[in-house]
Amino acid sequence: MDRTITKSGTYTPFLLHMVFARSPWRLALLPLVAFGFIAYGMKLIGRKGLKTYNQRLLLGGKPSLAALQPHIETFADKMIESNSYKRAIVQIAHDRAEGRRLVLATASYDLYVKSIAKRLGFDDVIGTVLEIDSDGNVLPKIIGENCYDEAKLGRIKTFLDGENLKREELHIRSYSDHISDVPMLEFADEAVATTPSAALRKTAKARGWTIVDWD
């Protein structure tokens, strides 16, 4: 989703949206975010750890989903209105008109991706999943793996199995902007590099994949 449908990433804007909407005082904690990136750069934590560290700082330890939901909906509206490629939205509508089942697979939190996906007409979402406790509180804890790279392909395969969809009976068209999604693109029948990074553009040219620029 990020930089494929949206023009820029959504994870940090989501956290900042929540800070301004719910607890502006947390802006004072922004300097501490740098320590997370330092730890990530030193490979002391991975993407999963970095995400949950920043989430704890800016979203809080366990906000209720009910309290977050109105702000999630506002954020989703904002992403569609000001941070989406119009050509991507047109392509989504075209794929739906072809009778395709639309699945949005992303490393972003499904906590807010579901609201964006609903507005775009997707049927299913495969995203990074946060734990929600029995009281409906959102915890800074990712269930399973960050939905990225090989882990994303693994989640897609699990989704297909769960839906009783046999790979050999499907025709899959996948879109991505980033080299990390090569496993997913290789798995597809049609791979489309969308406004790709330099590394993905090079790979797409070498493999004869379709390249489109939506900007």
Phi, psi and omega in degrees: 000307183296124179067007171254306172266315179272156181284332179219174181297161183243343186296305180295315175303325178297312180297319180292323176302317180292322178299309182294326183282327190245320188208076180304336179300336180293348175302332179295342181271354184305321178303333180289339178301326181302326181295325177296317180291326176296315179298321178294316179297328178273003179063029175278333174225158178262188178301321180299313180294322179296317180299313185287330175297310180295323180297317181298320180293313192260337179256336181104170185290319181200068176291152179283142179298324180299322179287328181283328192304315178302323180285329174298317181295320177296319179296317179299317177301318181297318180296320179292319186285322190233358184225033180232148175281122180298323180292329176294317180295323176297319180294321177300316179296322179295316180296322177295320180296334176286352181090016182281151171273125187261121181238124179261111180251123188208153175282348180291159182295130176293346176310317179248340180296326181302322180289322177293315181299321179299319180293333182268353177088021177286151179272326186217157177231132171240108184221180174288128189256128175265147177286135175240123186283179185294342178266004179082022178265139181272119184263152176280061183215122180273131177276123182075217183258157168300130187283078191213142173060230181297327180297326178295316178298320177300319178294322179296315180296320178296320178299314180299317179297318181295332179266005182057039178258121182271128185305319184291347180260003185250157167239113186252129174245123183242144180238140173198157178255350195236147182298334180296342181265013177304318177303317179293318181294322177294329181288337185280160172281326176233124177252129181236118176270117187252120184040057194286155170297163182302319182294318179289323178301316179298315179295318181297319178297317182294329184259000178075024178281154177292139176237127176231146177245113186266003180264000000 
